Amino acid sequence: MKILIDGRGIKKTGIGRYTENTLRELLLLDKKNEYVLLVRPEDKDNINLKAENLSLVQADIEWFGVKEQTELLRIINEINPDLVHFTNFNFPVAYKGKFVITIHDLTLLHFKNYRSSLASKLFYKVKDQVMRNIVLRQGIGKASSVIVPTEYVKDDVSKTFKVRKNKIQVTYEAVEQNFASPAINLEKRGINKPFILYVGNAYPHKNLERMILAFGRLVTKYMLDYQLVIAGKKDSFHEGLEAAIKEAGLEDRVVFTGYVTDRELAGLYKNAKLYVFPSLSEGFGLPPLEAMAYGLPVVSSNSTCLPEVLGDAAVYFDPKSIVEMSNAMVSVLTDDKLSSELIKKGQKQVKKYSWKKTAKETLAIYDKALLK
């Protein structure tokens, strides 16, 4: 059978890791099916996936555009697969073949992740209506199976779109175990004190402004001599954060690294004293698991799926409470015994997840869909 996988987002952070790692394990596990991976032209030479039953097809088509509904549909129909796996909710709604679809979360329905301009708000409202009422709803309705990363997302999808739960299959994600060798010049990055780490983007639902204020309380009330390092490519959402940092008088305490390489990121994980994850909404939450894999204690928001994924290996806080968030950070930074316990529990928690298991469960979903 010919299985087509939409890999146009394979170099995006969360979705890309999910797509690449699941397919890598599928190719080791499954020699009977033929796999076709759709990729953007700029990604083709950077994909380290090789197997006799894998071929790459270029699709120079952006997400969420008109071409996704027209040109992508034409390419898929020309390939004529027995099954398509759309690795995100966006797909050509006119496609009539068999497919499964992965919905990583419904965060964009619950939070307005737009910039402050009027044009941005109008664009978001139009996009939200198209996504909610056309693309998402039709994807869920037409798919043979809906794949989600946690029980939390399963319940959310079921309640939001009134879909029966036996159509929704949970396949947990995992942490990559092939860590890059740590290599970072902390001084060059402006890091000159012990530091607390956050890795990820700055969308509003990530709740970074409250994290910064909680960190400020840690410095001013508890007099702890730390820096807060926020790692990730900067965008316009960081501008508001920089204003909040200046207002709080924390310019020399909060460091934005901008883009970091895999080796630099490994260096940050290895040198940090604590990882903080303040998010208001997640579908799985890979960064705190990655931190655990590197031997970092973790304090985390208690929202959405995070207690499900992190178990007893984190200290939790209400993400809307600056005081709780600050107290959680202080409790770990000032208690060596608690920190050591979290590190041990974290490394045990990480072992509960594997991409091999994800791939095995995904293949079972494919096989069931192909029999329909």
N, C-alpha and C positions, 0 to 999 in steps of 0.2 A: 504494500500500500504506500501511496505517496502522501507524506504529511508536510504541509507548508507552515513554517513558523515566521511570524512577522517580527523581524529583528531590526526594524528601522530605529528603534530606541536602544540598541545594544550597547551604545557608549554613553547612555544617560546613567546617572548614579544608581538609584534604586531599581528601576525597571530593567536597566541594562544588566545589572548583576544577576537579577533573577533569571533573565532570558539566557545569558551566556552560561551561567553555572548549571542551570537545569539541562540545557542542551548538551553541554559537555558530558554530563553523566548519562544522559539518554543515549548518546552515541557509544558509550562504553557498554551500556546495558542492552541495547536493541540493535541487532544486526539484520533483522528481517524486513524492517520498513525502510523506505527511502525518504530522506529528509531534505527539504529545500528551505534555505534561509534567505529571507528578503533583507537586504542591507542597503544603507545609504552608500553612494560611491566613495565618499570620504572615509568610510569605516572599513571598506572591503579589505584593505591591506593590513589592517590592525587587528584582525580577528584571528585568534590563535586556536582555531577549531579545525581539525582535520580528521576525516574518516572516509572510507570508500563509499559509504551510503549517504554522504553529505555533499550538496552542491549549493553554491551561492548565486543569487540572482539580484542584480542591482535594481533598486527602486528609489529614484531621486525624488521622493515625495515627502513633504513636510507633514507633521502631525496637524490635525484639526483644520486642514485647508480643503478647498474645493476639489483639488486633485486627488485627495484621499477618497472621495466619493466617486470619482470618474476614472482617472488614470490607474489608480491602485486596483480598482475593480477589473479593469481591462487586463492588467498584468496577471492577477490571480486567475482569471478565467482562461488566459492563455496557458498557464501552467497546468490547469485542470487537476488540482489535487483531490485526493479522496477525503482529506480532512485539513482544515486550517486551524491553527492556534493563534488567535489574536492575543498578544501578550499584554495589551492594555485595552481599556473599554472602547477606544476609538476604532471604528471599522467601517467599511463601505456598507451602508444600510441596505443597498440593493442586492448584495451578494446572496445567492440562493443555495449554495452548497452547504455541506455539513461543516460545522465549526464548533470549537470550544473557545471560551473567552475568559481572560483573567481580569478580575476587578480587584485592584490592590487596596482600595479604600474609597470612601465617599466623602473625603475631606472637602473637596471642592464644592460639594453641595451644602455642607454645613458651615463653611467658613468662607468669607469673601476675601480671597487672596488677590486683590487688585491694588494698584497704586492709587494715589489720591486724586488724580486728574479726572475731570468730567468725562473725557473721551475714554479713559480706562474703565470707569464705572459703567458706561453705556456698553462698551465692548464686553465686559464681564457679564452683564445682565443678558445680553443676546446669547453669548456663549453658554451661559448657565441654562437658559431655556432650551436651546438646541440639544445640549448634552443630556439634560434631565428628561426631556419629553420625547426626544427622537432617538439619539444614538444609544444612550444607556438603556433606556426602556426596551428598544428593539433588540439590542444585543442580548439582554437577559432573556427576552421572550423567544428569540430565534435559536439561541445556542443549545447544543445538545447538553452541555454542562457548563456551569459557571464555576471557575476556580477562584478561591480566595485564600489569603495567607493566614487567617486566624478565625477562631470561632466568633470573636467580636464582629468582624466584618461580615461573616455569614449571617449573623442575627441582624445587622444593620441593613444589608441588602434585602433580606427577606422581609423585614418590616417596612422599609422605604418603598419597595416596588411590589409588595404583596405577592412574592414568589414562594413556591413551596420549598422547604428546606432540603428535601432529598435531591433537588436539582443542583444544589450548591455544595461543592466539595472543597474541604480544607486541605491544603498542602502547605505545611509550614516551610518557611525559608530557612536559611542557614548562614553561617559565617564562613568566609573563605579561610582555609587553613594554610595556604601558601603565602605566608607573610613576607612582605618586602623587607630588606635589610634596613634598619633604621639609619638615617643619615640626614641630620639637620643642624644648621648653625643657628642656635637659639638667639644669640646676641644680635646676629644680622636681622632676625625677625622681630627684634625689639623685646625679646623675652629675657628678663634679667632677675626674676624672682621665682620662687616656687609657684606653680600655676595650676589652675582649674581649667579643664578643657571642655569645649563644646565643638562638635563637628557637624556640619550640615548647612542648609540654606537658611535664609532669614525671612521666609514667608510669615505673614502675621500669625498663622496658627502655630508656628514654632515657639511663640511666646518669649522671644528673646529680650524684649524690653523689661518684662518682669524679672527675668533672670539677671539682667544687669543691675536692676534696683536691689534685688536680693543680695547680689554680690557686694554692692555698695554698703549694705547693712553689715555684712560680714566684716568689711574693712573698718567702718566707722564705729559700729557698736561693740564689736568683739575684738577690734584692733589686731586682726590677723593679717600678716604681711604677705599677701598673695597677689598674683595677677590673674585675670580671666582671659583666656585665649579662645577666640572664636575663629575656627578654621573653615575655609570654604571660599569659593569664588564670590567676589563682591558684586552686588547689583544695586539697583535703585532702592531696594528695601533697606539697605544698610545706612542710607543717608539719614533716615529718621532715628536710627539707633545711635549714630554718631552725635546727633543733636542731644539725645537723652544722656549720653555719656558726658558730654560737655556740661550740661546743666547740673549733673550730679557731681561734677568735679573729679571725674575718674579717668581723665585722658591718659594719665601715665600708668593706669592700672588695667585698662582693657585693650587688648591687642587683636586687631583683625589681620590675619595672615594673608588673606586673599588666596588664590589658587595655590595648592601645594601638591607636589608629586607624591606617588605612593610611598617612596622612601622617606620623604619629609613627614608625611602623615604618620608613618610607623614611628618616626623619631618623637613626634609629639605625644603619641600614646605611651611610648616607653618612658618619657620624662615627666609626664603629668602626675599630679598627686591625687586627682579626683576627676571623675567624669560626671557632668551634670546634663540631664535631658529634660527640659522643661515643657515639652510639647503638649498642646491642648488636644491634638488628634493625630493618631497614627494607625496605619493598617497592620504593620508588623513591628517596625522599630529596630532596624539593623545596627545603627551606631552604638547604642549602649551594649549590645551583645559583642560587637567588635572590641569595645573597650574592655569588657570582661575577658575576652580571649587574650588581650595583651597584658592582663594582670592588673587592671585598674579597678578600684572600688567605684561603685556607681550609685548616684542618687538620681531618682527619676520621678517624673510626674506619675500620678496614679490614674491618669485618664485612659479611656478607651481600652486598647488591647494590651497596654504595657504590663500590668500585673500578670496577665495570662502568659506573656512571652518571657518576662524576666523572673517570674516566680519569687522565691524568697531571697534572691541574690542581690537585691537593691534596697536602699532606704527610700521610701516613697513620701511624696508630699502632694498637697493640693496645689495644682499649677496656677490657680488664681490667687493664692495666698503668698505674698512676698515674704511674710514672716515665716511661714512653714518651710518655704524653699530655702531661705537663709539658715534656719535652724537645722535643716537636714544636712546642709553642707558643713556647718560647724560641727555637728555631731560626729561626722566621719573624720574630719580633719584634726579633731582634738582627741580622738580615741583610737589609739593604735590597735587595740584588741578588736574593736568593731571593724576597722579598716581591713585587718588581716582576715577576719571571718568573711567579709564581703568578697574579698579576692578569691578565697577558696571556694565559696559558694558559686561565684561567677564562673570560674573555670569548669566547675561541675555542670552548671546550667547550660553552658555553650555546647557541651557534648550531647545534649538531648536533641540537637538539630544537625541534619546533614543534607547536603545537596543530593547525595545518592538516594536517600529516602524520598526527597522531593521528586526526583526523576522517576523512581519506581512507582510512586503514587500517580504521577502525571501520565505515565505510560498506561497504567490501568484505566485511567479516564479516556485516553485515546482509544484503547481497545474496545471499551464499552460503546463509545460514540460510533466507531467504525462498524459495529454490529447492528446498529439501528437502521 
